[in-house]
Amino acid sequence: MASETSSKRGRQTVRDMILSLLAVGALAAVVYFFIPHSGGEPVKTVGYATDLATARRAAPYPVLAPQGLPAQWRATSVRYSADDDGHATWHLGFITPSGSYAAIEQSDDSVDGLVRAQVQGGEPDGSASVDGADWSRYRGDHYRALVRNADGAATAVTGTASYSELARLAQALKQ
């Protein structure tokens, strides 16, 4: 009689465990299918005021940042650092209103050095005038860029965005 009870108890334990797993699985399915999922942004936005102030104090050139861009331009990355060659570099990246990527890249490196670093495979692609300033256009393997040298810094407005969106960002740049 003792052996009948122990073998029955073992089967009940396995059966109870399977029933518990099914109950948990059913609850998880209800939660997954009936509770709304956030359609949140896959990219987080960042504030850049503090980094901009720090870069403007530290950089050997006037650091540029956009003013007056519509709210649809969302800042996603920011940094100021010295690269391996000791050049001061400023980066500020955005998601554009069309969902493309655009960034401001500034350095006290040469224009050629900046293009090599920021527009892989970059080849000249004409020129553009933005608010009366001449910018050289470059098209690379994945990015395009508007580039100019002024006030001791090479500046590239670069990314997957169209030349017109890059020009809009370049137009908003102020010291």
C-alpha positions in Angstrom: 0.0 0.0 0.0 2.8 2.4 0.7 4.3 1.8 -2.7 0.9 2.6 -4.4 0.7 5.9 -2.6 4.3 6.9 -3.4 3.9 6.1 -7.1 0.6 8.0 -7.3 2.2 11.0 -5.5 5.0 11.1 -8.1 2.5 11.2 -11.0 0.5 13.9 -9.3 3.5 16.0 -8.9 4.4 15.8 -12.6 0.8 16.4 -13.6 0.5 19.4 -11.3 3.7 20.8 -12.6 2.5 20.5 -16.2 -0.9 22.1 -15.3 1.0 25.0 -13.6 3.2 25.5 -16.6 0.1 25.6 -18.9 -1.6 28.1 -16.6 1.5 30.4 -16.6 1.8 30.1 -20.4 -1.9 31.0 -20.8 -1.5 34.0 -18.6 1.6 35.1 -20.5 -0.3 34.8 -23.8 -3.1 36.9 -22.5 -0.7 39.6 -21.3 1.2 39.5 -24.6 -1.8 39.7 -26.9 -4.2 41.9 -24.9 -2.1 44.4 -23.1 -1.1 47.2 -25.6 2.6 47.3 -26.5 4.3 50.7 -26.6 5.0 51.7 -30.2 7.9 53.7 -28.7 10.8 55.2 -30.5 13.5 52.7 -31.3 16.1 55.5 -30.9 16.3 57.6 -27.7 16.7 61.3 -27.9 19.4 63.2 -26.0 19.8 66.7 -24.6 23.0 68.3 -25.7 23.1 71.7 -24.0 25.7 70.7 -21.4 27.9 68.9 -23.9 27.7 71.9 -26.2 28.7 74.3 -23.4 31.6 72.1 -22.5 32.8 71.7 -26.1 32.6 75.5 -26.7 34.9 76.1 -23.7 37.4 73.4 -24.6 37.6 73.5 -28.5 40.3 75.5 -30.3 37.6 76.5 -32.8 34.1 78.0 -32.7 31.8 75.0 -32.1 28.6 75.0 -34.2 25.2 73.8 -33.2 21.8 74.2 -34.8 19.4 76.9 -33.7 15.7 77.0 -34.7 15.3 73.5 -36.1 11.8 72.2 -35.9 11.0 69.7 -33.1 10.9 66.8 -35.7 14.7 67.0 -35.7 15.6 64.8 -32.8 19.1 64.8 -31.3 20.3 61.2 -30.8 24.0 61.4 -30.1 26.5 64.0 -28.8 30.2 63.9 -27.9 33.3 66.1 -27.8 36.7 64.4 -27.7 40.2 64.3 -29.0 40.9 61.6 -31.6 44.0 59.5 -31.9 45.9 62.2 -33.7 45.0 64.8 -31.1 42.4 66.6 -33.1 39.5 68.0 -31.2 36.3 66.6 -32.6 32.6 67.7 -32.0 29.8 65.4 -33.0 26.0 66.0 -32.8 23.7 63.5 -34.5 20.0 63.8 -35.4 17.1 61.8 -36.8 15.6 64.0 -39.5 11.9 64.6 -40.1 12.1 62.0 -42.9 13.6 59.4 -40.5 17.1 59.6 -42.0 20.3 60.3 -40.1 22.2 63.6 -40.2 25.1 64.8 -38.1 27.4 67.7 -37.5 31.0 66.7 -37.4 33.6 69.4 -36.6 37.4 69.0 -36.2 40.6 71.0 -36.3 41.8 68.4 -38.7 41.9 69.1 -42.5 38.8 68.8 -44.7 40.4 65.7 -46.3 41.0 64.1 -42.9 37.4 64.9 -41.8 36.0 63.5 -45.1 38.1 60.3 -44.7 36.9 59.8 -41.2 33.2 60.6 -41.6 32.3 59.8 -45.2 33.9 56.4 -46.1 34.5 56.2 -49.8 33.7 60.0 -50.1 34.2 61.4 -53.5 33.5 65.0 -54.6 29.9 65.5 -55.8 29.7 69.2 -56.7 29.0 72.1 -54.5 26.1 73.8 -52.7 25.5 77.3 -51.5 23.9 77.5 -48.0 23.0 81.0 -46.8 25.7 82.5 -49.1 28.4 80.1 -47.9 30.0 77.6 -50.3 29.9 74.0 -49.2 31.6 71.1 -51.1 29.4 68.1 -51.6 30.7 64.5 -51.1 29.0 61.2 -51.8 30.3 58.1 -50.0 29.5 54.4 -49.8 26.6 55.1 -47.3 26.7 58.8 -46.4 26.7 62.0 -48.3 28.1 65.3 -46.8 28.3 69.0 -47.2 31.8 70.1 -46.1 33.5 73.5 -45.6 36.5 74.9 -43.8 36.0 78.1 -41.8 37.3 79.7 -38.6 40.0 77.1 -38.0 37.7 74.1 -38.3 36.6 71.6 -40.9 32.8 71.1 -40.7 30.8 68.3 -42.3 27.1 68.0 -42.2 26.8 64.3 -43.1 24.5 61.3 -43.0 22.0 59.3 -44.9 19.7 62.3 -45.2 19.2 64.0 -48.6 21.3 66.9 -49.6 18.3 69.2 -49.0 18.0 68.0 -45.4 21.7 68.3 -44.9 21.5 71.9 -46.2 18.6 72.6 -43.8 20.8 71.5 -40.9 23.8 73.4 -42.2 21.6 76.5 -42.5 20.7 76.3 -38.8 24.3 76.1 -37.6 25.3 79.0 -35.3 28.2 79.7 -33.0 
